[in-house]
């Protein structure tokens, strides 16, 4: 039976191996996701990091780190999901869905305002995520299309629209100077 738990230091090596394996098998290959996870662990106090376990073996991992939407001289803080990885032999068996539900529940319980994610529309829209453009928000990564970024408001006070909103992830994700 698969369980979802808070990541512990004893999981770090397994998460690193799992992440490399899962991303190497993906369309784009491994692009430093395991190193990004380490940087997020080291630099983000509000990060939520969860593992999926099958009989105590790590088969999936997700991390959500601080993100901000800047708009009209103000800002709204939340969390951004990613990277997320599931062992190739466990993909398409609901593990990723369990991880997304769990990280959203924990973020909501922690009082976060929103969750953001870059990923597959057919997957994340099942969990209440909507395209960032629906909210009047654009991401700040140069060279990445807007149509792979999604938001989900978690609090009832989360606005339906932001005037010239700009979504900024943690500095660990690298340059975000699309509008500089």
PyMOL commands that place a pseudoatom at each C-alpha (Angstrom):
pseudoatom trace, name=CA, resn=UNK, resi=1, chain=A, elem=C, hetatm=0, pos=[0.000, 0.000, 0.000]
pseudoatom trace, name=CA, resn=UNK, resi=2, chain=A, elem=C, hetatm=0, pos=[1.305, 3.433, -0.937]
pseudoatom trace, name=CA, resn=UNK, resi=3, chain=A, elem=C, hetatm=0, pos=[1.586, 6.090, 1.767]
pseudoatom trace, name=CA, resn=UNK, resi=4, chain=A, elem=C, hetatm=0, pos=[2.536, 9.764, 1.622]
pseudoatom trace, name=CA, resn=UNK, resi=5, chain=A, elem=C, hetatm=0, pos=[4.907, 11.113, 4.279]
pseudoatom trace, name=CA, resn=UNK, resi=6, chain=A, elem=C, hetatm=0, pos=[6.959, 14.196, 5.006]
pseudoatom trace, name=CA, resn=UNK, resi=7, chain=A, elem=C, hetatm=0, pos=[10.417, 13.760, 3.503]
pseudoatom trace, name=CA, resn=UNK, resi=8, chain=A, elem=C, hetatm=0, pos=[13.128, 13.005, 6.061]
pseudoatom trace, name=CA, resn=UNK, resi=9, chain=A, elem=C, hetatm=0, pos=[16.905, 13.206, 5.662]
pseudoatom trace, name=CA, resn=UNK, resi=10, chain=A, elem=C, hetatm=0, pos=[17.036, 9.389, 5.404]
pseudoatom trace, name=CA, resn=UNK, resi=11, chain=A, elem=C, hetatm=0, pos=[15.078, 9.752, 2.115]
pseudoatom trace, name=CA, resn=UNK, resi=12, chain=A, elem=C, hetatm=0, pos=[17.499, 12.193, 0.436]
pseudoatom trace, name=CA, resn=UNK, resi=13, chain=A, elem=C, hetatm=0, pos=[19.620, 9.637, -1.442]
pseudoatom trace, name=CA, resn=UNK, resi=14, chain=A, elem=C, hetatm=0, pos=[16.556, 7.727, -2.643]
pseudoatom trace, name=CA, resn=UNK, resi=15, chain=A, elem=C, hetatm=0, pos=[14.884, 10.958, -3.782]
pseudoatom trace, name=CA, resn=UNK, resi=16, chain=A, elem=C, hetatm=0, pos=[18.024, 11.942, -5.706]
pseudoatom trace, name=CA, resn=UNK, resi=17, chain=A, elem=C, hetatm=0, pos=[18.196, 8.563, -7.475]
pseudoatom trace, name=CA, resn=UNK, resi=18, chain=A, elem=C, hetatm=0, pos=[14.450, 8.533, -8.152]
pseudoatom trace, name=CA, resn=UNK, resi=19, chain=A, elem=C, hetatm=0, pos=[14.490, 12.068, -9.575]
pseudoatom trace, name=CA, resn=UNK, resi=20, chain=A, elem=C, hetatm=0, pos=[17.370, 11.386, -11.949]
pseudoatom trace, name=CA, resn=UNK, resi=21, chain=A, elem=C, hetatm=0, pos=[15.748, 8.106, -13.068]
pseudoatom trace, name=CA, resn=UNK, resi=22, chain=A, elem=C, hetatm=0, pos=[12.310, 9.648, -13.617]
pseudoatom trace, name=CA, resn=UNK, resi=23, chain=A, elem=C, hetatm=0, pos=[13.582, 12.678, -15.506]
pseudoatom trace, name=CA, resn=UNK, resi=24, chain=A, elem=C, hetatm=0, pos=[16.058, 10.702, -17.638]
pseudoatom trace, name=CA, resn=UNK, resi=25, chain=A, elem=C, hetatm=0, pos=[13.073, 8.679, -18.847]
pseudoatom trace, name=CA, resn=UNK, resi=26, chain=A, elem=C, hetatm=0, pos=[11.108, 11.861, -19.698]
pseudoatom trace, name=CA, resn=UNK, resi=27, chain=A, elem=C, hetatm=0, pos=[10.836, 13.723, -22.989]
pseudoatom trace, name=CA, resn=UNK, resi=28, chain=A, elem=C, hetatm=0, pos=[13.422, 16.364, -21.984]
pseudoatom trace, name=CA, resn=UNK, resi=29, chain=A, elem=C, hetatm=0, pos=[15.792, 14.233, -19.907]
pseudoatom trace, name=CA, resn=UNK, resi=30, chain=A, elem=C, hetatm=0, pos=[17.420, 15.128, -16.598]
pseudoatom trace, name=CA, resn=UNK, resi=31, chain=A, elem=C, hetatm=0, pos=[18.064, 18.875, -16.456]
pseudoatom trace, name=CA, resn=UNK, resi=32, chain=A, elem=C, hetatm=0, pos=[19.424, 19.265, -12.915]
pseudoatom trace, name=CA, resn=UNK, resi=33, chain=A, elem=C, hetatm=0, pos=[16.163, 18.611, -11.062]
pseudoatom trace, name=CA, resn=UNK, resi=34, chain=A, elem=C, hetatm=0, pos=[17.843, 16.641, -8.255]
pseudoatom trace, name=CA, resn=UNK, resi=35, chain=A, elem=C, hetatm=0, pos=[20.289, 19.511, -7.667]
pseudoatom trace, name=CA, resn=UNK, resi=36, chain=A, elem=C, hetatm=0, pos=[17.359, 21.943, -7.624]
pseudoatom trace, name=CA, resn=UNK, resi=37, chain=A, elem=C, hetatm=0, pos=[15.673, 19.868, -4.909]
pseudoatom trace, name=CA, resn=UNK, resi=38, chain=A, elem=C, hetatm=0, pos=[18.830, 20.099, -2.786]
pseudoatom trace, name=CA, resn=UNK, resi=39, chain=A, elem=C, hetatm=0, pos=[18.968, 23.877, -3.253]
pseudoatom trace, name=CA, resn=UNK, resi=40, chain=A, elem=C, hetatm=0, pos=[15.297, 24.223, -2.302]
pseudoatom trace, name=CA, resn=UNK, resi=41, chain=A, elem=C, hetatm=0, pos=[15.792, 22.103, 0.828]
pseudoatom trace, name=CA, resn=UNK, resi=42, chain=A, elem=C, hetatm=0, pos=[18.768, 24.242, 1.839]
pseudoatom trace, name=CA, resn=UNK, resi=43, chain=A, elem=C, hetatm=0, pos=[17.289, 27.663, 1.073]
pseudoatom trace, name=CA, resn=UNK, resi=44, chain=A, elem=C, hetatm=0, pos=[13.510, 27.585, 1.562]
pseudoatom trace, name=CA, resn=UNK, resi=45, chain=A, elem=C, hetatm=0, pos=[12.127, 27.539, 5.080]
pseudoatom trace, name=CA, resn=UNK, resi=46, chain=A, elem=C, hetatm=0, pos=[8.511, 27.260, 3.884]
pseudoatom trace, name=CA, resn=UNK, resi=47, chain=A, elem=C, hetatm=0, pos=[9.116, 24.343, 1.519]
pseudoatom trace, name=CA, resn=UNK, resi=48, chain=A, elem=C, hetatm=0, pos=[6.830, 21.320, 1.740]
pseudoatom trace, name=CA, resn=UNK, resi=49, chain=A, elem=C, hetatm=0, pos=[8.620, 18.139, 0.699]
pseudoatom trace, name=CA, resn=UNK, resi=50, chain=A, elem=C, hetatm=0, pos=[6.742, 14.832, 0.574]
pseudoatom trace, name=CA, resn=UNK, resi=51, chain=A, elem=C, hetatm=0, pos=[7.592, 11.276, -0.435]
pseudoatom trace, name=CA, resn=UNK, resi=52, chain=A, elem=C, hetatm=0, pos=[5.402, 8.449, -1.674]
pseudoatom trace, name=CA, resn=UNK, resi=53, chain=A, elem=C, hetatm=0, pos=[6.403, 5.160, -0.064]
pseudoatom trace, name=CA, resn=UNK, resi=54, chain=A, elem=C, hetatm=0, pos=[5.644, 1.604, -1.096]
pseudoatom trace, name=CA, resn=UNK, resi=55, chain=A, elem=C, hetatm=0, pos=[6.611, -0.634, 1.813]
pseudoatom trace, name=CA, resn=UNK, resi=56, chain=A, elem=C, hetatm=0, pos=[9.075, 2.061, 3.005]
pseudoatom trace, name=CA, resn=UNK, resi=57, chain=A, elem=C, hetatm=0, pos=[10.690, 2.333, -0.447]
pseudoatom trace, name=CA, resn=UNK, resi=58, chain=A, elem=C, hetatm=0, pos=[10.627, 5.846, -1.969]
pseudoatom trace, name=CA, resn=UNK, resi=59, chain=A, elem=C, hetatm=0, pos=[8.688, 5.670, -5.241]
pseudoatom trace, name=CA, resn=UNK, resi=60, chain=A, elem=C, hetatm=0, pos=[7.693, 9.324, -5.602]
pseudoatom trace, name=CA, resn=UNK, resi=61, chain=A, elem=C, hetatm=0, pos=[8.594, 12.802, -4.419]
pseudoatom trace, name=CA, resn=UNK, resi=62, chain=A, elem=C, hetatm=0, pos=[7.208, 16.324, -4.631]
pseudoatom trace, name=CA, resn=UNK, resi=63, chain=A, elem=C, hetatm=0, pos=[8.475, 19.614, -3.284]
pseudoatom trace, name=CA, resn=UNK, resi=64, chain=A, elem=C, hetatm=0, pos=[6.670, 22.953, -3.140]
pseudoatom trace, name=CA, resn=UNK, resi=65, chain=A, elem=C, hetatm=0, pos=[8.669, 26.107, -2.477]
pseudoatom trace, name=CA, resn=UNK, resi=66, chain=A, elem=C, hetatm=0, pos=[7.846, 29.796, -1.991]
pseudoatom trace, name=CA, resn=UNK, resi=67, chain=A, elem=C, hetatm=0, pos=[6.586, 31.789, -4.954]
pseudoatom trace, name=CA, resn=UNK, resi=68, chain=A, elem=C, hetatm=0, pos=[5.212, 35.320, -5.243]
pseudoatom trace, name=CA, resn=UNK, resi=69, chain=A, elem=C, hetatm=0, pos=[2.770, 37.048, -7.563]
pseudoatom trace, name=CA, resn=UNK, resi=70, chain=A, elem=C, hetatm=0, pos=[3.729, 40.728, -7.964]
pseudoatom trace, name=CA, resn=UNK, resi=71, chain=A, elem=C, hetatm=0, pos=[0.921, 43.004, -9.122]
pseudoatom trace, name=CA, resn=UNK, resi=72, chain=A, elem=C, hetatm=0, pos=[-0.071, 46.679, -9.023]
pseudoatom trace, name=CA, resn=UNK, resi=73, chain=A, elem=C, hetatm=0, pos=[2.519, 47.626, -6.399]
pseudoatom trace, name=CA, resn=UNK, resi=74, chain=A, elem=C, hetatm=0, pos=[1.597, 44.699, -4.158]
pseudoatom trace, name=CA, resn=UNK, resi=75, chain=A, elem=C, hetatm=0, pos=[2.333, 40.992, -3.861]
pseudoatom trace, name=CA, resn=UNK, resi=76, chain=A, elem=C, hetatm=0, pos=[0.710, 37.714, -2.867]
pseudoatom trace, name=CA, resn=UNK, resi=77, chain=A, elem=C, hetatm=0, pos=[2.784, 34.823, -1.463]
pseudoatom trace, name=CA, resn=UNK, resi=78, chain=A, elem=C, hetatm=0, pos=[2.159, 31.145, -2.107]
pseudoatom trace, name=CA, resn=UNK, resi=79, chain=A, elem=C, hetatm=0, pos=[3.980, 27.986, -3.122]
pseudoatom trace, name=CA, resn=UNK, resi=80, chain=A, elem=C, hetatm=0, pos=[5.139, 26.521, -6.434]
pseudoatom trace, name=CA, resn=UNK, resi=81, chain=A, elem=C, hetatm=0, pos=[5.120, 22.765, -7.010]
pseudoatom trace, name=CA, resn=UNK, resi=82, chain=A, elem=C, hetatm=0, pos=[8.197, 21.228, -8.532]
pseudoatom trace, name=CA, resn=UNK, resi=83, chain=A, elem=C, hetatm=0, pos=[10.083, 19.228, -9.215]
pseudoatom trace, name=CA, resn=UNK, resi=84, chain=A, elem=C, hetatm=0, pos=[7.829, 16.204, -8.821]
pseudoatom trace, name=CA, resn=UNK, resi=85, chain=A, elem=C, hetatm=0, pos=[8.949, 12.721, -9.821]
pseudoatom trace, name=CA, resn=UNK, resi=86, chain=A, elem=C, hetatm=0, pos=[7.544, 9.208, -9.723]
pseudoatom trace, name=CA, resn=UNK, resi=87, chain=A, elem=C, hetatm=0, pos=[9.597, 6.068, -10.289]
pseudoatom trace, name=CA, resn=UNK, resi=88, chain=A, elem=C, hetatm=0, pos=[8.989, 5.030, -13.923]
pseudoatom trace, name=CA, resn=UNK, resi=89, chain=A, elem=C, hetatm=0, pos=[7.624, 1.596, -12.904]
pseudoatom trace, name=CA, resn=UNK, resi=90, chain=A, elem=C, hetatm=0, pos=[4.979, 3.329, -10.733]
pseudoatom trace, name=CA, resn=UNK, resi=91, chain=A, elem=C, hetatm=0, pos=[3.923, 6.011, -13.216]
pseudoatom trace, name=CA, resn=UNK, resi=92, chain=A, elem=C, hetatm=0, pos=[0.296, 6.090, -14.397]
pseudoatom trace, name=CA, resn=UNK, resi=93, chain=A, elem=C, hetatm=0, pos=[-0.796, 4.297, -11.218]
pseudoatom trace, name=CA, resn=UNK, resi=94, chain=A, elem=C, hetatm=0, pos=[-2.048, 7.312, -9.228]
pseudoatom trace, name=CA, resn=UNK, resi=95, chain=A, elem=C, hetatm=0, pos=[1.126, 8.064, -7.260]
pseudoatom trace, name=CA, resn=UNK, resi=96, chain=A, elem=C, hetatm=0, pos=[1.576, 11.529, -8.803]
pseudoatom trace, name=CA, resn=UNK, resi=97, chain=A, elem=C, hetatm=0, pos=[-2.084, 12.307, -8.128]
pseudoatom trace, name=CA, resn=UNK, resi=98, chain=A, elem=C, hetatm=0, pos=[-1.671, 11.305, -4.476]
pseudoatom trace, name=CA, resn=UNK, resi=99, chain=A, elem=C, hetatm=0, pos=[1.389, 13.544, -4.184]
pseudoatom trace, name=CA, resn=UNK, resi=100, chain=A, elem=C, hetatm=0, pos=[-0.387, 16.547, -5.739]
pseudoatom trace, name=CA, resn=UNK, resi=101, chain=A, elem=C, hetatm=0, pos=[-3.452, 16.138, -3.498]
pseudoatom trace, name=CA, resn=UNK, resi=102, chain=A, elem=C, hetatm=0, pos=[-1.243, 15.812, -0.406]
pseudoatom trace, name=CA, resn=UNK, resi=103, chain=A, elem=C, hetatm=0, pos=[0.933, 18.844, -1.139]
pseudoatom trace, name=CA, resn=UNK, resi=104, chain=A, elem=C, hetatm=0, pos=[-2.132, 20.989, -1.933]
pseudoatom trace, name=CA, resn=UNK, resi=105, chain=A, elem=C, hetatm=0, pos=[-3.814, 19.872, 1.314]
pseudoatom trace, name=CA, resn=UNK, resi=106, chain=A, elem=C, hetatm=0, pos=[-0.705, 20.699, 3.370]
pseudoatom trace, name=CA, resn=UNK, resi=107, chain=A, elem=C, hetatm=0, pos=[-0.282, 24.095, 1.696]
pseudoatom trace, name=CA, resn=UNK, resi=108, chain=A, elem=C, hetatm=0, pos=[-3.946, 24.907, 2.310]
pseudoatom trace, name=CA, resn=UNK, resi=109, chain=A, elem=C, hetatm=0, pos=[-3.678, 23.830, 5.965]
pseudoatom trace, name=CA, resn=UNK, resi=110, chain=A, elem=C, hetatm=0, pos=[-0.566, 26.015, 6.343]
pseudoatom trace, name=CA, resn=UNK, resi=111, chain=A, elem=C, hetatm=0, pos=[-2.580, 29.043, 5.171]
pseudoatom trace, name=CA, resn=UNK, resi=112, chain=A, elem=C, hetatm=0, pos=[-0.820, 29.503, 1.838]
pseudoatom trace, name=CA, resn=UNK, resi=113, chain=A, elem=C, hetatm=0, pos=[-2.666, 31.758, -0.604]
pseudoatom trace, name=CA, resn=UNK, resi=114, chain=A, elem=C, hetatm=0, pos=[-2.043, 29.818, -3.817]
pseudoatom trace, name=CA, resn=UNK, resi=115, chain=A, elem=C, hetatm=0, pos=[-0.166, 27.013, -5.517]
pseudoatom trace, name=CA, resn=UNK, resi=116, chain=A, elem=C, hetatm=0, pos=[1.574, 27.398, -8.878]
pseudoatom trace, name=CA, resn=UNK, resi=117, chain=A, elem=C, hetatm=0, pos=[2.980, 24.709, -11.142]
pseudoatom trace, name=CA, resn=UNK, resi=118, chain=A, elem=C, hetatm=0, pos=[4.571, 24.288, -14.560]
pseudoatom trace, name=CA, resn=UNK, resi=119, chain=A, elem=C, hetatm=0, pos=[3.425, 21.071, -16.146]
pseudoatom trace, name=CA, resn=UNK, resi=120, chain=A, elem=C, hetatm=0, pos=[0.987, 19.118, -18.254]
pseudoatom trace, name=CA, resn=UNK, resi=121, chain=A, elem=C, hetatm=0, pos=[-2.459, 20.760, -18.600]
pseudoatom trace, name=CA, resn=UNK, resi=122, chain=A, elem=C, hetatm=0, pos=[-4.324, 17.457, -18.771]
pseudoatom trace, name=CA, resn=UNK, resi=123, chain=A, elem=C, hetatm=0, pos=[-2.808, 16.434, -15.428]
pseudoatom trace, name=CA, resn=UNK, resi=124, chain=A, elem=C, hetatm=0, pos=[-2.908, 19.555, -13.246]
pseudoatom trace, name=CA, resn=UNK, resi=125, chain=A, elem=C, hetatm=0, pos=[-6.330, 20.848, -14.313]
pseudoatom trace, name=CA, resn=UNK, resi=126, chain=A, elem=C, hetatm=0, pos=[-7.806, 17.712, -12.685]
pseudoatom trace, name=CA, resn=UNK, resi=127, chain=A, elem=C, hetatm=0, pos=[-6.802, 19.188, -9.320]
pseudoatom trace, name=CA, resn=UNK, resi=128, chain=A, elem=C, hetatm=0, pos=[-8.376, 22.619, -9.765]
pseudoatom trace, name=CA, resn=UNK, resi=129, chain=A, elem=C, hetatm=0, pos=[-5.403, 24.343, -11.383]
pseudoatom trace, name=CA, resn=UNK, resi=130, chain=A, elem=C, hetatm=0, pos=[-6.168, 26.891, -14.110]
pseudoatom trace, name=CA, resn=UNK, resi=131, chain=A, elem=C, hetatm=0, pos=[-3.872, 28.559, -16.660]
pseudoatom trace, name=CA, resn=UNK, resi=132, chain=A, elem=C, hetatm=0, pos=[-2.033, 31.545, -15.162]
pseudoatom trace, name=CA, resn=UNK, resi=133, chain=A, elem=C, hetatm=0, pos=[-3.230, 33.707, -18.042]
pseudoatom trace, name=CA, resn=UNK, resi=134, chain=A, elem=C, hetatm=0, pos=[-6.816, 33.217, -16.771]
pseudoatom trace, name=CA, resn=UNK, resi=135, chain=A, elem=C, hetatm=0, pos=[-5.708, 35.188, -13.691]
pseudoatom trace, name=CA, resn=UNK, resi=136, chain=A, elem=C, hetatm=0, pos=[-3.915, 37.934, -15.637]
pseudoatom trace, name=CA, resn=UNK, resi=137, chain=A, elem=C, hetatm=0, pos=[-0.546, 36.522, -14.551]
pseudoatom trace, name=CA, resn=UNK, resi=138, chain=A, elem=C, hetatm=0, pos=[2.584, 35.713, -16.549]
pseudoatom trace, name=CA, resn=UNK, resi=139, chain=A, elem=C, hetatm=0, pos=[5.660, 33.797, -15.363]
pseudoatom trace, name=CA, resn=UNK, resi=140, chain=A, elem=C, hetatm=0, pos=[9.126, 35.381, -15.450]
pseudoatom trace, name=CA, resn=UNK, resi=141, chain=A, elem=C, hetatm=0, pos=[11.173, 32.569, -17.070]
pseudoatom trace, name=CA, resn=UNK, resi=142, chain=A, elem=C, hetatm=0, pos=[12.550, 33.685, -20.423]
pseudoatom trace, name=CA, resn=UNK, resi=143, chain=A, elem=C, hetatm=0, pos=[11.933, 31.219, -23.254]
pseudoatom trace, name=CA, resn=UNK, resi=144, chain=A, elem=C, hetatm=0, pos=[9.185, 29.186, -21.568]
pseudoatom trace, name=CA, resn=UNK, resi=145, chain=A, elem=C, hetatm=0, pos=[5.606, 29.311, -22.859]
pseudoatom trace, name=CA, resn=UNK, resi=146, chain=A, elem=C, hetatm=0, pos=[2.867, 30.654, -20.596]
pseudoatom trace, name=CA, resn=UNK, resi=147, chain=A, elem=C, hetatm=0, pos=[0.519, 27.777, -21.416]
pseudoatom trace, name=CA, resn=UNK, resi=148, chain=A, elem=C, hetatm=0, pos=[2.397, 25.292, -19.214]
pseudoatom trace, name=CA, resn=UNK, resi=149, chain=A, elem=C, hetatm=0, pos=[1.980, 27.389, -16.028]
pseudoatom trace, name=CA, resn=UNK, resi=150, chain=A, elem=C, hetatm=0, pos=[-1.032, 27.000, -13.766]
pseudoatom trace, name=CA, resn=UNK, resi=151, chain=A, elem=C, hetatm=0, pos=[-2.420, 28.486, -10.547]
pseudoatom trace, name=CA, resn=UNK, resi=152, chain=A, elem=C, hetatm=0, pos=[-4.849, 27.326, -7.918]
pseudoatom trace, name=CA, resn=UNK, resi=153, chain=A, elem=C, hetatm=0, pos=[-6.123, 29.702, -5.262]
pseudoatom trace, name=CA, resn=UNK, resi=154, chain=A, elem=C, hetatm=0, pos=[-6.290, 28.133, -1.818]
pseudoatom trace, name=CA, resn=UNK, resi=155, chain=A, elem=C, hetatm=0, pos=[-7.935, 30.856, 0.254]
pseudoatom trace, name=CA, resn=UNK, resi=156, chain=A, elem=C, hetatm=0, pos=[-11.378, 32.339, -0.355]
pseudoatom trace, name=CA, resn=UNK, resi=157, chain=A, elem=C, hetatm=0, pos=[-9.745, 35.769, -0.596]
pseudoatom trace, name=CA, resn=UNK, resi=158, chain=A, elem=C, hetatm=0, pos=[-7.589, 34.743, -3.568]
pseudoatom trace, name=CA, resn=UNK, resi=159, chain=A, elem=C, hetatm=0, pos=[-8.398, 37.136, -6.432]
pseudoatom trace, name=CA, resn=UNK, resi=160, chain=A, elem=C, hetatm=0, pos=[-9.806, 35.978, -9.757]
pseudoatom trace, name=CA, resn=UNK, resi=161, chain=A, elem=C, hetatm=0, pos=[-7.598, 38.470, -11.595]
pseudoatom trace, name=CA, resn=UNK, resi=162, chain=A, elem=C, hetatm=0, pos=[-4.348, 40.378, -11.046]
pseudoatom trace, name=CA, resn=UNK, resi=163, chain=A, elem=C, hetatm=0, pos=[-3.482, 43.598, -12.846]
pseudoatom trace, name=CA, resn=UNK, resi=164, chain=A, elem=C, hetatm=0, pos=[-0.226, 42.818, -14.721]
pseudoatom trace, name=CA, resn=UNK, resi=165, chain=A, elem=C, hetatm=0, pos=[0.575, 39.915, -12.412]
pseudoatom trace, name=CA, resn=UNK, resi=166, chain=A, elem=C, hetatm=0, pos=[4.077, 38.419, -12.504]
pseudoatom trace, name=CA, resn=UNK, resi=167, chain=A, elem=C, hetatm=0, pos=[4.722, 34.983, -11.008]
pseudoatom trace, name=CA, resn=UNK, resi=168, chain=A, elem=C, hetatm=0, pos=[8.206, 34.601, -9.510]
pseudoatom trace, name=CA, resn=UNK, resi=169, chain=A, elem=C, hetatm=0, pos=[9.559, 31.304, -8.183]
pseudoatom trace, name=CA, resn=UNK, resi=170, chain=A, elem=C, hetatm=0, pos=[12.327, 30.841, -5.595]
pseudoatom trace, name=CA, resn=UNK, resi=171, chain=A, elem=C, hetatm=0, pos=[15.771, 32.142, -6.633]
pseudoatom trace, name=CA, resn=UNK, resi=172, chain=A, elem=C, hetatm=0, pos=[16.938, 28.496, -6.612]
pseudoatom trace, name=CA, resn=UNK, resi=173, chain=A, elem=C, hetatm=0, pos=[15.165, 28.109, -9.985]
pseudoatom trace, name=CA, resn=UNK, resi=174, chain=A, elem=C, hetatm=0, pos=[17.633, 30.510, -11.580]
pseudoatom trace, name=CA, resn=UNK, resi=175, chain=A, elem=C, hetatm=0, pos=[17.135, 33.576, -13.736]
pseudoatom trace, name=CA, resn=UNK, resi=176, chain=A, elem=C, hetatm=0, pos=[13.641, 34.964, -14.013]
pseudoatom trace, name=CA, resn=UNK, resi=177, chain=A, elem=C, hetatm=0, pos=[14.225, 38.134, -16.001]
pseudoatom trace, name=CA, resn=UNK, resi=178, chain=A, elem=C, hetatm=0, pos=[11.703, 37.763, -18.805]
pseudoatom trace, name=CA, resn=UNK, resi=179, chain=A, elem=C, hetatm=0, pos=[10.341, 41.262, -18.148]
pseudoatom trace, name=CA, resn=UNK, resi=180, chain=A, elem=C, hetatm=0, pos=[13.563, 42.953, -17.013]
for i in range(1, 180): cmd.bond("trace and resi %d" % i, "trace and resi %d" % (i + 1))
show_as sticks, trace
zoom trace
